[in-house]
């Protein structure tokens, strides 16, 4: 993970899910770049980001739309 501004500059347009209520819960923000999508914790705007290539982000979002989430079985998690 890396700081978005140090890598991509300050001109990113970040947006929050319409499901976020702004009450300080667990919200993430997204910004689209030429190469993909960046994700960060909305409470730590200057903190690290996770960068997805366009194809990986599209596959993830399409899977969410179909209700196909990855396994949450503890044996499948990285340690």
RODO-2510 file (C-alpha; in nm, 4 decimals, decimal comma):
residues 79
     n   res          X          Y          Z
     1     x     0,0000     0,0000     0,0000
     2     x     0,1083     0,3549    -0,0634
     3     x    -0,0088     0,7106    -0,0059
     4     x    -0,2268     0,8131    -0,3000
     5     x    -0,1079     1,1728    -0,3156
     6     x     0,2606     1,0783    -0,3193
     7     x     0,2052     0,8392    -0,6100
     8     x    -0,0877     0,9807    -0,8084
     9     x    -0,0910     1,3523    -0,7148
    10     x    -0,3546     1,5663    -0,5474
    11     x    -0,6006     1,5797    -0,8388
    12     x    -0,7849     1,2574    -0,7582
    13     x    -1,1636     1,2709    -0,7241
    14     x    -1,2553     1,0518    -0,4273
    15     x    -1,6115     0,9346    -0,3718
    16     x    -1,7883     0,7434    -0,0979
    17     x    -2,0548     0,4771    -0,1331
    18     x    -2,4147     0,5966    -0,1200
    19     x    -2,4566     0,3385     0,1584
    20     x    -2,2189     0,5343     0,3840
    21     x    -2,4109     0,7434     0,6329
    22     x    -2,1259     0,9675     0,7458
    23     x    -2,1707     0,8671     1,1101
    24     x    -1,8066     0,7642     1,1422
    25     x    -1,8574     0,3983     1,0651
    26     x    -1,6462     0,1751     0,8493
    27     x    -1,6450     0,3670     0,5208
    28     x    -1,4125     0,3448     0,2260
    29     x    -1,3544     0,5905    -0,0560
    30     x    -1,2670     0,5145    -0,4180
    31     x    -1,0861     0,7111    -0,6860
    32     x    -1,0507     0,6031    -1,0477
    33     x    -0,7249     0,6481    -1,2374
    34     x    -0,6245     0,5693    -1,5934
    35     x    -0,4866     0,2338    -1,4775
    36     x    -0,7467     0,1266    -1,2233
    37     x    -0,9136     0,2097    -0,8921
    38     x    -0,7752     0,3211    -0,5574
    39     x    -0,9413     0,2395    -0,2246
    40     x    -0,8740     0,4079     0,1105
    41     x    -1,0221     0,4411     0,4583
    42     x    -1,2379     0,7549     0,4598
    43     x    -1,1210     0,8393     0,8125
    44     x    -0,7538     0,8318     0,7063
    45     x    -0,7471     1,0317     0,3844
    46     x    -0,3698     1,0790     0,4026
    47     x    -0,3153     0,7136     0,4890
    48     x    -0,2346     0,4164     0,2687
    49     x    -0,4366     0,3081    -0,0333
    50     x    -0,4946    -0,0232    -0,2052
    51     x    -0,4586    -0,0050    -0,5840
    52     x    -0,6511    -0,2382    -0,8159
    53     x    -0,5841    -0,2743    -1,1873
    54     x    -0,8966    -0,2007    -1,3920
    55     x    -0,9698    -0,5662    -1,4749
    56     x    -0,9298    -0,6852    -1,1161
    57     x    -1,1589    -0,4094    -0,9851
    58     x    -1,4220    -0,4870    -1,2498
    59     x    -1,4139    -0,8581    -1,1610
    60     x    -1,4471    -0,7773    -0,7903
    61     x    -1,7429    -0,5399    -0,8387
    62     x    -1,9199    -0,7785    -1,0780
    63     x    -1,8759    -1,0603    -0,8256
    64     x    -2,0279    -0,8445    -0,5522
    65     x    -2,3232    -0,7692    -0,7785
    66     x    -2,3843    -1,1416    -0,8250
    67     x    -2,3477    -1,2126    -0,4526
    68     x    -2,0243    -1,4036    -0,5104
    69     x    -1,7984    -1,3058    -0,2239
    70     x    -1,4716    -1,4819    -0,1518
    71     x    -1,4601    -1,7371     0,1255
    72     x    -1,4323    -1,6049     0,4791
    73     x    -1,3331    -1,9430     0,6168
    74     x    -1,0274    -1,8833     0,8425
    75     x    -0,8320    -2,1598     0,6670
    76     x    -0,8515    -1,9557     0,3438
    77     x    -0,7036    -1,6368     0,4922
    78     x    -0,3418    -1,5324     0,4451
    79     x    -0,1399    -1,5387     0,7638
***
